[in-house]
Amino acid sequence: MRSSWLRPPRRSAAAVLVSALALTTVAACGTSSSNSGDNSGGGGSTDASAPLDPKTKVTLTIDCMPPAAKAAELKEWQADVKTFNKTYPNVTIQGRSTPGQCEEPARFTAALKAKSQPDVFYTYFTDLQQVLDNNGAADITAYVNNKSVPALGDIDPNVLGVLKQGGKLYGLPTSNYRMGLLINRKLFTQAGLDPNNPPTTWDGVRSAAKAIAKIGKGIAGYGDYSTANTGGWHYTAAMYGLGGDIVSSDGTQAAFNTGLGKQIVSNLHAMRWDDNSMGQTQLLKWGDLQKQMATDKLGMFLAAPDDITYMVQQLGAKYDNFGMGPIPGGKATLFGGNDYMIKKGSSPDKIKAAIAWLNFKTLTPGKGQFEYARSKTDSLPVGLPQPAFFTGASKTKDDALKAASATMPVENFKAFMDNPVPGKAEPPKAQEIYKVLDNVMSGVLTNKNADAGKLLSDAEKQVNQVLANG
């Protein structure tokens, strides 16, 4: 969608649900409200490193408040505003739920160019360069520390790294995912495989795929994408898992036409044509594999954990039927996510208020989005191994709270959780590169006589041109 393949169909689905502009204001008594004025004063500190003074009066407009169609999520948002105002009674939170603003690339870009984004606006990890090119985000480096964000030291530095440029911090994460191997536990059991121990190598994936395909009934052991940029996305994930890269460290040259790159293509060719364990239907994109797995027609594919919730909520599957293991190879895994940034030109008080809100709502174990007992009561899913940006004591606390209120069998994700793989961000110009790499994936999966070397060589030339043009 905007610039990442993080959860694209869910974002599009959400856009359909938001059919009208909803502007909700939750204000503390005696606090004036304004959509555009700075409205700050009283209690503010000139020291950027000092957390927000509770006496400070300020109004914040904030992106991506849940729409009315998501009643439980909206109820929790409104409850969080009230709780936040117990500590900061003079901060007025104005949540915005604007059709398409949080899901559609064109609307996001238009808002940036028009400087009409809210004070606190939502982006994908891969949006940073676009935001900075449009002079859209405030440098919050001086404002973020272990006083304003107590769990800061436990946030994965790789995640914070994608929100930095030139040593400056421009955003705070709200959610992220790490790719792994998603499995259908029912088919694993039917094939005589152990669903608690998904394969961790591509040789193991190939062997398991053959066993699952032998069940018959049109069942495929392993599936993969090869169109709409998703093939290139998965090729990248597989390459990271093996310890390879897509572009050179300086971002100027393609780096995938290597022995590891050929290994990926050769393995897919063998599963597709020699083993016949990938099924006959190819040229698949996001959504196709989920439908196959939800109907017990697919054993495995590379995915993020919230694909499971999509299959349960949208396709009628059951949480019990799925599990996850680490990405094959286990060297690194492609990660992505989303975050909030603060509008360039915001006053120091607004920046401090925004950080205080984000710390409470999205960065504190046991509060805001991590108040799992409440989510369980509200019939929202609890137990997926994401967000995955906490480490250390914060992770330990979050894992325990999540397990205590889980609405799904968290033990199904034990192999994934117990074998954490370092996250690695998408390559520069990711979508253009993924489009090129689709040709490699579609070529090997639709043509038994495809020349793997030529596919990779042609893609290398095209990606080098993409990078040169950048």
C-alpha positions as CSV (number, residue, x, y, z in Angstrom):
1,M,0.0,0.0,0.0
2,R,1.6,3.3,0.8
3,S,5.1,2.1,0.6
4,S,5.3,-1.2,2.4
5,W,3.6,-4.5,2.0
6,L,2.8,-4.6,5.6
7,R,-0.8,-5.8,5.9
8,P,-2.0,-4.3,2.6
9,P,-5.4,-6.0,2.3
10,R,-6.4,-5.2,5.9
11,R,-5.6,-1.6,5.4
12,S,-7.7,-1.5,2.2
13,A,-10.5,-3.3,4.0
14,A,-10.4,-0.7,6.8
15,A,-10.6,2.1,4.2
16,V,-13.9,0.7,3.0
17,L,-15.3,0.6,6.5
18,V,-14.5,4.3,7.1
19,S,-17.2,5.9,5.0
20,A,-17.4,9.3,6.5
21,L,-15.2,11.8,8.3
22,A,-15.5,11.3,12.1
23,L,-14.0,13.9,14.3
24,T,-14.2,13.1,18.0
25,T,-13.1,15.5,20.7
26,V,-12.5,14.3,24.2
27,A,-11.6,17.3,26.3
28,A,-10.9,17.9,30.0
29,C,-13.1,20.3,31.8
30,G,-12.0,23.9,31.4
31,T,-9.7,23.1,28.5
32,S,-10.3,25.0,25.3
33,S,-10.2,23.1,22.0
34,S,-8.8,24.1,18.6
35,N,-8.1,22.2,15.4
36,S,-5.3,24.5,14.2
37,G,-4.2,26.8,17.0
38,D,-1.2,25.8,19.2
39,N,-3.3,26.5,22.3
40,S,-0.4,25.7,24.6
41,G,0.5,27.5,27.7
42,G,0.9,27.2,31.4
43,G,3.4,24.8,32.9
44,G,5.5,24.3,29.8
45,S,9.2,23.7,30.2
46,T,11.9,25.1,27.9
47,D,14.0,22.0,28.6
48,A,13.4,19.6,25.7
49,S,14.6,16.6,27.6
50,A,12.1,17.2,30.5
51,P,8.8,15.2,30.2
52,L,5.5,17.1,29.8
53,D,4.5,19.1,32.8
54,P,0.9,18.0,33.7
55,K,-0.1,21.7,34.0
56,T,0.6,22.3,30.4
57,K,-2.4,23.2,28.3
58,V,-2.3,21.9,24.7
59,T,-4.5,20.5,22.0
60,L,-3.4,17.5,19.8
61,T,-5.0,16.2,16.6
62,I,-4.1,12.5,16.2
63,D,-4.4,10.3,13.1
64,C,-6.1,7.0,12.8
65,M,-8.5,6.9,15.7
66,P,-10.6,3.7,15.2
67,P,-13.7,4.4,13.1
68,A,-17.2,3.8,14.4
69,A,-17.4,0.5,12.5
70,K,-14.7,-0.8,14.9
71,A,-16.8,-0.3,18.1
72,A,-14.5,-2.2,20.5
73,E,-11.3,-0.5,19.3
74,L,-13.0,2.9,19.4
75,K,-14.3,2.3,23.0
76,E,-10.8,1.5,24.1
77,W,-9.4,4.6,22.4
78,Q,-11.9,6.8,24.2
79,A,-11.2,5.0,27.5
80,D,-7.5,5.6,27.0
81,V,-8.0,9.3,26.5
82,K,-9.9,9.5,29.8
83,T,-7.2,7.6,31.6
84,F,-4.5,9.8,30.0
85,N,-6.3,12.9,31.1
86,K,-6.2,11.8,34.7
87,T,-2.4,12.5,34.6
88,Y,-2.6,15.2,32.0
89,P,-5.9,17.0,32.5
90,N,-5.0,20.0,30.3
91,V,-4.2,18.0,27.2
92,T,-7.1,17.9,24.7
93,I,-7.0,14.9,22.4
94,Q,-8.8,15.2,19.1
95,G,-8.8,11.9,17.3
96,R,-9.3,11.8,13.6
97,S,-10.7,9.0,11.6
98,T,-10.5,10.2,8.0
99,P,-11.4,8.0,5.1
100,G,-8.3,6.7,3.4
101,Q,-5.9,8.8,5.3
102,C,-4.3,5.9,7.0
103,E,-4.6,3.3,4.2
104,E,-4.3,4.9,0.8
105,P,-0.9,6.1,-0.6
106,A,-2.3,9.0,-2.6
107,R,-4.2,10.5,0.3
108,F,-1.2,10.2,2.6
109,T,1.0,11.9,0.0
110,A,-1.5,14.6,-0.7
111,A,-1.8,15.4,3.0
112,L,2.0,15.7,3.3
113,K,2.3,18.0,0.3
114,A,-0.5,20.2,1.6
115,K,0.9,20.2,5.1
116,S,-2.5,19.1,6.3
117,Q,-1.6,16.1,8.3
118,P,-2.6,16.1,12.0
119,D,-0.2,17.0,14.7
120,V,0.5,13.3,15.3
121,F,0.3,11.3,12.1
122,Y,0.6,7.7,11.2
123,T,3.2,6.3,8.8
124,Y,4.7,3.0,7.8
125,F,8.4,2.4,8.6
126,T,9.2,2.9,4.9
127,D,7.6,6.3,4.7
128,L,10.4,8.2,6.5
129,Q,12.2,9.4,3.3
130,Q,9.0,10.6,1.8
131,V,8.0,12.5,4.9
132,L,11.4,14.1,5.2
133,D,11.4,15.0,1.4
134,N,8.2,16.9,2.2
135,N,9.6,18.5,5.3
136,G,6.8,16.9,7.3
137,A,8.2,15.6,10.6
138,A,9.7,17.2,13.6
139,D,13.1,16.1,14.9
140,I,12.1,14.6,18.3
141,T,15.6,13.4,19.3
142,A,16.0,15.8,22.2
143,Y,12.5,15.0,23.6
144,V,12.8,11.2,23.7
145,N,14.7,9.7,26.6
146,N,14.2,7.2,29.5
147,K,12.1,9.8,31.4
148,S,9.6,10.6,28.7
149,V,9.6,7.0,27.4
150,P,10.6,4.7,30.3
151,A,10.8,1.6,28.2
152,L,13.0,3.3,25.6
153,G,16.0,1.1,26.5
154,D,14.0,-2.0,25.8
155,I,12.8,-1.0,22.3
156,D,14.6,-3.0,19.6
157,P,17.3,-0.6,18.3
158,N,16.7,-2.0,14.8
159,V,13.2,-0.7,15.0
160,L,14.2,2.7,16.2
161,G,16.9,2.7,13.5
162,V,14.4,2.8,10.7
163,L,12.9,5.9,12.2
164,K,16.2,7.8,12.2
165,Q,18.2,9.6,9.6
166,G,21.4,11.4,10.2
167,G,21.4,10.4,13.8
168,K,18.1,12.2,14.4
169,L,14.9,10.4,15.5
170,Y,11.6,11.3,13.7
171,G,9.1,8.8,15.0
172,L,8.0,6.3,17.6
173,P,6.8,2.8,16.8
174,T,3.3,1.5,17.5
175,S,3.5,-1.9,15.9
176,N,5.8,-4.2,13.9
177,Y,6.0,-7.6,12.5
178,R,8.7,-10.2,11.7
179,M,8.4,-12.7,9.0
180,G,8.3,-16.4,9.9
181,L,7.0,-19.7,8.5
182,L,3.3,-20.0,9.0
183,I,2.0,-23.6,9.1
184,N,-1.4,-25.4,9.0
185,R,-1.2,-27.6,12.1
186,K,-4.0,-29.9,10.9
187,L,-2.2,-30.8,7.7
188,F,1.1,-31.2,9.5
189,T,-0.6,-33.8,11.8
190,Q,-2.3,-35.6,8.9
191,A,1.1,-35.8,7.1
192,G,2.7,-37.3,10.2
193,L,4.8,-34.2,10.9
194,D,5.2,-32.5,14.3
195,P,3.3,-29.2,14.3
196,N,5.2,-28.0,17.3
197,N,8.5,-28.2,15.4
198,P,8.1,-26.5,12.0
199,P,11.1,-26.9,9.7
200,T,13.9,-24.3,10.1
201,T,15.8,-24.9,6.9
202,W,14.7,-25.0,3.3
203,D,15.7,-28.6,3.0
204,G,13.3,-29.2,5.9
205,V,10.6,-27.1,4.2
206,R,11.0,-29.1,1.0
207,S,10.7,-32.4,2.8
208,A,7.7,-31.3,4.8
209,A,6.0,-29.9,1.7
210,K,6.4,-33.3,-0.1
211,A,4.8,-35.1,2.9
212,I,1.9,-32.7,3.0
213,A,1.3,-32.9,-0.8
214,K,1.0,-36.7,-0.5
215,I,-2.2,-36.2,1.4
216,G,-3.7,-35.5,-2.0
217,K,-7.2,-33.8,-2.4
218,G,-5.6,-30.9,-4.1
219,I,-3.5,-29.9,-1.1
220,A,-0.2,-28.1,-1.6
221,G,2.7,-28.4,0.8
222,Y,4.2,-25.0,0.3
223,G,3.0,-21.8,-1.4
224,D,4.6,-18.6,-2.6
225,Y,3.7,-15.3,-4.3
226,S,4.9,-14.2,-7.7
227,T,3.0,-11.1,-8.7
228,A,1.8,-7.7,-7.6
229,N,5.2,-7.0,-6.0
230,T,4.6,-9.7,-3.4
231,G,6.8,-12.2,-5.1
232,G,9.8,-9.9,-4.8
233,W,8.8,-9.2,-1.2
234,H,9.0,-12.9,-0.4
235,Y,12.2,-13.4,-2.4
236,T,13.7,-10.7,-0.2
237,A,12.4,-12.4,3.0
238,A,13.9,-15.7,1.9
239,M,17.2,-14.1,1.0
240,Y,17.4,-12.4,4.4
241,G,16.7,-15.7,6.1
242,L,19.8,-17.2,4.4
243,G,22.0,-14.3,5.5
244,G,22.0,-12.6,2.1
245,D,21.0,-9.2,0.9
246,I,19.1,-7.5,-1.9
247,V,21.3,-4.5,-2.4
248,S,24.8,-3.6,-1.4
249,S,25.5,-1.9,1.9
250,D,25.9,1.5,0.2
251,G,22.6,1.0,-1.6
252,T,24.1,1.4,-5.1
253,Q,24.2,-2.1,-6.5
254,A,22.0,-5.3,-6.6
255,A,23.4,-8.0,-4.3
256,F,21.0,-10.9,-4.9
257,N,22.6,-12.6,-8.0
258,T,24.7,-14.8,-5.8
259,G,25.0,-18.4,-4.7
260,L,22.3,-17.8,-2.1
261,G,20.1,-16.2,-4.7
262,K,20.4,-19.2,-7.0
263,Q,19.8,-21.5,-4.1
264,I,16.4,-19.8,-3.5
265,V,15.4,-20.1,-7.1
266,S,16.6,-23.7,-7.4
267,N,14.7,-24.8,-4.3
268,L,11.5,-23.3,-5.6
269,H,12.0,-24.9,-9.0
270,A,12.5,-28.3,-7.3
271,M,9.4,-28.0,-5.1
272,R,7.3,-26.8,-8.0
273,W,8.4,-29.1,-10.8
274,D,10.3,-32.1,-9.3
275,D,8.2,-32.6,-6.2
276,N,4.9,-31.1,-7.4
277,S,4.4,-29.9,-3.8
278,M,3.4,-26.3,-4.6
279,G,0.2,-27.0,-6.6
280,Q,-0.6,-26.1,-10.2
281,T,-2.1,-22.6,-9.6
282,Q,0.6,-19.9,-9.6
283,L,0.9,-16.1,-10.2
284,L,-0.5,-15.7,-6.6
285,K,-0.5,-12.5,-4.6
286,W,-1.4,-11.5,-1.1
287,G,-4.7,-13.0,-0.1
288,D,-4.5,-16.1,-2.3
289,L,-2.3,-18.1,0.0
290,Q,-4.4,-17.1,3.0
291,K,-7.5,-18.5,1.3
292,Q,-5.8,-21.7,0.5
293,M,-4.5,-22.2,4.1
294,A,-7.8,-21.2,5.7
295,T,-9.6,-23.9,3.7
296,D,-6.9,-26.6,4.6
297,K,-5.5,-26.7,1.1
298,L,-2.0,-25.4,1.9
299,G,0.6,-26.5,4.5
300,M,3.1,-23.6,4.7
301,F,4.1,-20.2,3.5
302,L,6.2,-17.2,4.7
303,A,4.0,-14.7,6.6
304,A,3.6,-12.4,9.5
305,P,1.7,-13.4,12.6
306,D,-1.3,-11.2,11.9
307,D,-2.1,-13.2,8.7
308,I,-3.6,-15.6,11.2
309,T,-6.1,-13.0,12.6
310,Y,-7.0,-12.1,9.0
311,M,-7.8,-15.8,8.2
312,V,-9.8,-16.1,11.4
313,Q,-11.8,-12.8,11.2
314,Q,-12.2,-12.6,7.5
315,L,-12.1,-16.2,6.2
316,G,-13.7,-18.1,9.1
317,A,-10.7,-20.2,10.2
318,K,-9.8,-21.2,13.7
319,Y,-6.8,-20.0,15.7
320,D,-6.1,-23.5,16.9
321,N,-5.3,-24.6,13.3
322,F,-2.2,-22.4,12.9
323,G,1.3,-22.2,14.2
324,M,4.6,-20.5,13.4
325,G,8.2,-21.1,13.3
326,P,11.2,-18.9,12.5
327,I,12.0,-18.1,9.0
328,P,14.1,-20.8,7.3
329,G,17.8,-20.2,7.6
330,G,17.3,-18.0,10.7
331,K,20.0,-15.5,9.9
332,A,17.8,-12.5,9.7
333,T,14.1,-11.8,8.9
334,L,12.4,-9.0,7.0
335,F,10.5,-6.8,9.4
336,G,8.1,-3.9,8.9
337,G,5.7,-1.9,10.9
338,N,4.1,1.4,11.6
339,D,4.7,4.4,13.8
340,Y,3.6,7.9,14.6
341,M,5.5,11.1,13.7
342,I,4.9,14.7,14.9
343,K,4.2,17.4,12.4
344,K,7.1,19.7,11.6
345,G,6.7,23.2,13.2
346,S,4.8,21.8,16.3
347,S,5.6,23.7,19.5
348,P,7.7,22.1,22.2
349,D,4.6,21.6,24.3
350,K,2.8,19.8,21.5
351,I,5.8,17.6,20.9
352,K,6.0,16.7,24.6
353,A,2.3,16.1,24.8
354,A,2.4,13.8,21.7
355,I,5.3,11.8,23.2
356,A,3.4,11.5,26.5
357,W,0.4,10.2,24.7
358,L,2.4,7.7,22.5
359,N,4.3,6.5,25.5
360,F,1.0,5.8,27.3
361,K,-1.0,4.4,24.4
362,T,1.6,2.4,22.5
363,L,4.9,2.0,24.4
364,T,4.1,0.9,28.0
365,P,3.6,-2.8,28.8
366,G,0.2,-3.2,30.6
367,K,-1.3,0.0,29.4
368,G,-3.0,1.3,26.2
369,Q,-2.7,-1.2,23.4
370,F,-1.0,-3.7,25.8
371,E,-3.9,-3.8,28.3
372,Y,-4.7,-7.4,27.3
373,A,-7.3,-8.2,29.9
374,R,-9.4,-5.4,28.6
375,S,-8.9,-6.6,25.0
376,K,-10.0,-10.1,26.0
377,T,-13.1,-8.7,27.6
378,D,-13.9,-6.7,24.5
379,S,-13.5,-9.8,22.3
380,L,-10.4,-8.6,20.6
381,P,-7.7,-11.1,19.7
382,V,-4.9,-11.5,22.2
383,G,-1.8,-13.7,21.9
384,L,-0.2,-13.0,18.5
385,P,3.6,-12.6,18.8
386,Q,3.4,-9.0,17.7
387,P,4.1,-6.1,18.1
388,A,7.6,-7.4,18.5
389,F,9.6,-4.3,19.3
390,F,10.2,-5.0,23.0
391,T,13.3,-6.6,24.4
392,G,14.6,-7.2,28.0
393,A,12.4,-6.7,31.0
394,S,9.6,-5.0,28.9
395,K,9.4,-8.1,26.7
396,T,9.3,-10.4,29.7
397,K,6.4,-8.4,31.2
398,D,4.5,-8.1,27.9
399,D,4.8,-11.8,27.1
400,A,3.5,-12.8,30.6
401,L,0.6,-10.3,30.4
402,K,-0.3,-11.5,26.9
403,A,-0.2,-15.2,27.8
404,A,-2.4,-14.5,30.9
405,S,-5.2,-13.1,28.7
406,A,-4.6,-15.0,25.5
407,T,-7.7,-15.8,23.3
408,M,-5.7,-18.2,21.2
409,P,-3.2,-21.0,21.9
410,V,0.0,-19.1,22.3
411,E,1.9,-22.4,22.6
412,N,1.4,-22.7,18.8
413,F,3.9,-19.8,18.4
414,K,6.4,-21.2,20.8
415,A,8.9,-22.2,18.0
416,F,8.7,-18.7,16.6
417,M,9.0,-17.0,20.0
418,D,11.7,-19.2,21.4
419,N,14.0,-18.7,18.3
420,P,14.0,-15.0,17.7
421,V,15.6,-13.9,14.5
422,P,17.2,-10.5,14.1
423,G,15.0,-8.1,12.1
424,K,16.2,-6.4,9.0
425,A,14.5,-3.6,7.2
426,E,13.3,-3.5,3.6
427,P,15.8,-2.5,0.9
428,P,15.8,1.0,-0.5
429,K,13.3,1.6,-3.3
430,A,11.6,-1.6,-2.1
431,Q,8.5,-1.6,-4.2
432,E,10.4,-0.9,-7.5
433,I,12.8,-3.7,-6.7
434,Y,10.0,-6.1,-5.7
435,K,8.3,-5.5,-9.0
436,V,11.5,-6.6,-10.8
437,L,12.0,-9.6,-8.6
438,D,8.4,-10.7,-9.3
439,N,9.8,-11.8,-12.7
440,V,12.2,-14.1,-11.1
441,M,9.5,-15.7,-8.9
442,S,6.9,-16.0,-11.7
443,G,9.5,-17.2,-14.2
444,V,10.6,-20.2,-12.1
445,L,7.1,-21.1,-10.9
446,T,5.3,-21.0,-14.2
447,N,8.0,-22.2,-16.6
448,K,9.5,-25.7,-16.0
449,N,12.4,-24.8,-18.4
450,A,13.1,-21.4,-16.9
451,D,16.8,-20.4,-17.0
452,A,17.4,-19.4,-13.3
453,G,20.7,-17.8,-14.1
454,K,19.2,-15.6,-16.8
455,L,16.3,-14.6,-14.6
456,L,18.6,-13.4,-11.9
457,S,21.0,-11.7,-14.3
458,D,18.2,-9.8,-16.0
459,A,16.7,-8.8,-12.7
460,E,20.2,-7.7,-11.5
461,K,20.5,-5.3,-14.5
462,Q,17.1,-3.9,-13.9
463,V,17.6,-3.3,-10.2
464,N,20.9,-1.7,-10.8
465,Q,19.1,0.7,-13.1
466,V,16.4,1.4,-10.5
467,L,19.1,2.2,-8.0
468,A,21.0,4.4,-10.4
469,N,17.9,6.4,-11.1
470,G,17.4,7.0,-7.4
